[in-house]
Amino acid sequence: MTIQMSREEGLYYRQTLFDKARRVVIKVGSAILTSESGMNHEVIDNIAKEIAFLRKSGREVILVSSGAVAAGRKKIPSIPGGELSMPEKQALAAIGQSVLMHTYDEAFARHGQKIAQLLLTHSDLSHRKRYLNVRNTLKTLFKFGVIPIINENDTVSVEELRFGDNDTLGALVSNLIEADMFICLTDVVGLYNGNPHKDPDARPIYTVTEVTPEIEAMAGNVKSALGTGGMQSKIRAAKMVAAAGGSSFIGPGREPDILKQLFSGEVIGTFFFPAASKLPSRKHWIAYVLKPSGTLVLDQGAWQALSQSGKSLLPSGILEVVGEFGVGDSVQCCNEKGEVFAVGLINYSSEDVVKIQGVHTDKIEEILGFKDSGEVMHRDNLVLL
């Protein structure tokens, strides 16, 4: 549901959310953390000062930071330019991680703050028990008055273990600890409704009530030196946070006192409102944390049953099985046009689903020799996208 409000109402609601935010996740990218000579100490000191300001105002803060690979690359000048191989990235991350944390430790100490480092891979969040363990650790650090600094564990992450970018990691961490706000500091001022370099009438977008396809298309209007994420990943991250009931901000990370400006009411950057209805925690985990292992192509009747009637998925509506997956894995559902519209936890392996696709539920035991469930995917474990 799209929220309709005037510009004045939008700005008032935006400030209300800043005032109420008690738990904040701040993500900074390598584009603003590093310079030609290495770590950008001026920017890092400003970030530490700003986060110390939020801490002293009674807020809990997590910093999600890129920069390890970039810091390592600056320390090994003999590394040639261009695309790095996975082993090169992992080695540079190992070198740069100590540089990054040492720089942060000194900067935060100057402002009377203590920090802790957490290195995560996607599997730390995709396993429910480990997911909850990470949350407990973060909440304990809050209790100790320590600022957690989180980064992807690039030294061990391979493709299947990666978050893809730290924008996604920041959004997942925001939802993990039920943050009120996700702030993404980058090297652009925000979204525009056109390309400001070509269109003299292009105007900045200060508030976004809902991330629609039109909003996602505006990412193409932004030109920057963004890293692996880019503006599109930042908008996707804002959409993920909104689904869990949080708000997001994208704006200039090099701006002095940027956080003080934001929380005191300055209209800068682009602000994303929470969704009108909040997705439950476990369903959000299914929809956004887990990586689907396969896809089920469904007929029109099954599509309607799932998307319009809130039903479970039965084997009779399955036309095709794509990929290999086991019981309990995350699997996508798409219609006959190939459009993915749902994701959920599967009750049967791909091998067994192939055998029972298109048949009625009462035939499952006859075909497989057992019947663990009448549904291939139960509606309690299924999320409409």
N, C-alpha and C positions, 0 to 999 in steps of 0.2 A: 504494500500500500504506500503510495507517495504522499508525503506530508506537504500540504499547501500552506505557505505563509509568505507574508510580505518581506521585503529586504530588512525593514526595521525589526520585524518580529524575529527574523532569522538571526540578526546580530545580537538581539537581546537574549535569545535562547542560547546562542553560542557562548556569551559571557556567563550565563547562568551555569552552564556545564563546566566552564573553567573554574568558577567559584566553588562548585560542589566537588570537584575532582580531588579525592584524597589519596588515590593510588595511581601512579603515572609510570608508563613505560616510555623511555626516550631512546630512539634509534638514531645513530649517527653513521654516516657512510664514509668510505675511504676518500671520496672526492673532496671532503672538507677537512679530513684529519691529517692528510699528508700534503707536503709541498715538494718542490724540486729538490730541496736539501734533506728531506726526510719527514719526520713527524712535525706537524704544524703546532708548535708549542703554544702559540698565542691563542689559537682556536680551542685547543684542549684545556688550557687554563680557564678560558671563558666558560666552557661547558661545565667544568668542575665548579666554578663560582656560581653558575646559574643553578646547578643541581643542589649545591649547598643552600642556596636561597630557598628552594622548594622544600628541602628537608627541614630547615629552620621554621618554615611556615606550617609544619606539622604533617607534611605529606610523605608517603612512602614512595621511593623512586627506584626503578631498575633501569640501568643503561645497557642497551644492546649495541655493541660496537663492531664495526668492520675495521679493517686496517692492518691485520696481522701480515697478510701476504704483501701488501704494499710496503709496510715497514721493513719486512725481510728483504724485499727487492732493493730498497734504498741502501741497505747495509751491505749488499753484495753487488756492487756496480758492474762487475764483469758479466752478470746475467744479461743476455741480449734482449732487445725489445721484441714486441710481438706476443703471440699467443704462447702460454706456458703449458707444458704437459702436466698431467695430474701429479706425478712424482715431484716435479719442480715446484708446483704450488704447495704441496704438502711439506716439502723441505723448507721453502721460504716462510710458510706459516709457522713452522717450528722455530725458525730463527727470529721472526718478527714478533711472535707472541710475547716473548719476554721483554722486548723493547717497548711494545705497546703498553703492557701492564706496568712496567717500571715508570713510564711517562705518566700514566694515570695515577699511580700511587703517589708520586711526588706532587702532582697537581692537586689532588684531593686533600692530601695532608696539609698543604698550604692553606686550605679553607676549613681545616678541622674535621675532615670526614675520613672514615675508614671504608675500605672497599674489599670485596671478595670476588674471585673469578670462578665462573662456571662455563665449561666447554661442553657443548651439546651436539649430538648427532640426531638425525631424524628418528632413529630407533629408540632414543631416550623418551620420546613423546608418543611414539606409535604403540608402545607396550603400555597398557593401562596402568599396571602397578608401578612401573618406572616413571610414568607421567605424574602419578600422584606423589611419588617420592621427590621428584623435582619440585613440585609445588610445596611440599612440606619443608624442604630445605630453604626455599626462598622465603617462606613465611617466618622461619626461624631466624634467618638473617635480618629480616625486618625487626624482629623482637630484640635482636642484639644491637640495633641501630646502625647496621652496616649496609652499604650500597652494593648490591650485586651488579657485576659487570659480566654480561653474557656474550659469547661469540660462538659461532659454529666451530666444531672441532675439526678444522681443515686438515690437521696432520693425519687423521685416520679416515676421514670421510671419503667414500667413493660414491659414484653416481647414485646408487640405490639408497645410500644413507644420507644424502644431501637434502637440505631444505630448499635449495635452489638459489636463494638470496636471503640476506638478513632482514629484508622487509617482511618476508613471510615468517621468519623466525621471530621477529618483533611482534607481529600480530598474534602468533601462536602463544608466545609468552604472555602477552596482554590478556588473552582469554584464559590461559592456564591459571593465572592468579587473580582473575576477575578484576582487572584494572579498569578504572573509570575512563582513562584516556591513553591513547597511543600517539606520541608526538614523533614525527619523522623529520629530522633536520637534514637538509640536503643542500645542493648548490643551485637551487632554483627558488623563485619567490612564490610559486604556486601554479595553479591551473589558469588557463585563459580560454575564453570562448572562441578564439581564433588565433592565428599565428601572428603575434605582435610584431614580428620582423617583416611581415608582408601586408598585414591588414591594419590600417591606421585606426579602425574602429574596434579592434580587439580589446576586450576588457577582462580584467582579472575576475575570477570566480572566488568570492570570499566564503560562501557557505554552500554546502551540498546536502540536501535533505535525503537523497537516495542515490546510490550508485547505479545508474541506468546505462544501457549501451551507449547513449549519447555522451554521458560523462566519461565513460571509458575511452571513447573515440577522441576526446579532448587531449588525451596524453600525447597525441601526435603533434600538438601545438607547442610542446615544450622542448626546447633545445638546451642540452646541458652536457656536462662531462660525467653523467651518472655512470656508476659501475655496473655490476652484474644485474642489479634490479631494474633500473630505469623507471620512468614515471608510471608505466603500466603496472608494474609489480607493486608500486606504492598505492595505487588506487585499488588493486585487488586486496592488498593488506587492509586498507580502510574498510572495504566491504566485509571482510572476515570479522573485523573487530565490531562493526556495526551489528552483524548477525548475533553477536553474543551480548549486545546491549551496551557497548562502549562507543566513545566518540574518538575521532582521529584528527590530526593536523599535519599538513605538509607545508614546510616553509624553509626560509633561508637560515642555514646553520652557522654561517659566518657572521651574521648580524650581531653586533655587540648587544648584550642584555636581551636577547631574543625572548627568553622565557619570562623575564620580568615584564616585557612589553605585552606578551600574550596574556598573562594572568592579570595584568592591570587594565586590560580592555582595549589595547591597541588593535586595530583592524589590519592584520597582515597575514599573508599566506592563505591557504585554503583549509576550511574546517568541514569535517564530515560528521553528520549527526548519527546517533544510534538508530537502528532499525525500529520501526513502529512496534514490532513484536519480537521478543527475544527467543532465540533458539536454546533449548535446554542444554546444559553442559555436556552430557554424554552424547547427544545428537550432534552437537558442534564438533566434538572430538571425531565422530564418525565421518562427518561431512568434510572437515578441513584438515585434520591431522593425519589420518590414515591415507596411504597411497593405494589406490585401487589396483588389484592384481589382475583383473579381467573385466569383460563387458558382456552383458546380456542384451540381445536385441529382442524387443517385445512387440507383440502385435497391438493393433488399435484398442482391442478390448482390455488388455492388460495395462496399457498406458492410461486409459481412462480410469480403471479401477484404482491404480496407484495415485495418479495425479489429481483426480477429481473426487474420488469417493473414499480415500484414506484406507484402502484395503491392503492386505498382504499380497505378496507375489506368489502365485500358484504355478506349477510346471506347465499347465495347459497354454499359458500365454507367451511362452518362450519360443522364439523362432530360431535363434542362433546363439551359440556360445563362443566367445572370443577370448583366448588366453588360457592360462593354467592357474588354478587357485585351489586352496584347501578349505576345509570347513572352518568358518569363523573369519575368513579373509574379507577384506573390503572389495566389493564388486560394483561397477557402474551399471545403470540401466539406461538404455537409449531406445528411442522409437524407430520406426522403419525408415525414417529419413536420416538416421545416424545422429540425432540430437540427444545428448546426454541430459537427462532430466532428474535423475535420482541416483543415490548411492546407498549401499547398506551392507550389513554383515550377512554372509551366505551360510545356509544350513547344510549344504551338500558340496562336495568337491566338483570341480569342472568335469571330471570323468563321469561322475554319476549324473550331473545335470544334463550332459549330452544324451544319456540313456533315457531320461524321463521327460525331456523337453517335448512339449506339445501334447502330453497325455494328462488324463484326469488324476486327481490326487489319490483316488482309491486304487490306482494301478501301481503306485510307487513300490509297495512291498512286493508285489508280484514280479516286478521287473528287477529290483535291486536285491531282493531277499531280506530287506529290512526297511523300516520306515521311522526315521528319527523325528521327522516333523512333517506335517501336512503342507507346510509352506516352504517354498524355496528361500524366501526372505520374509521375515515377519515385520509387520509395520512398525513395531516398537524399535526395531534395529534398522529402520529405513528413513532416509532424509530426502525430501524433495529439494532440489537445487533451484 
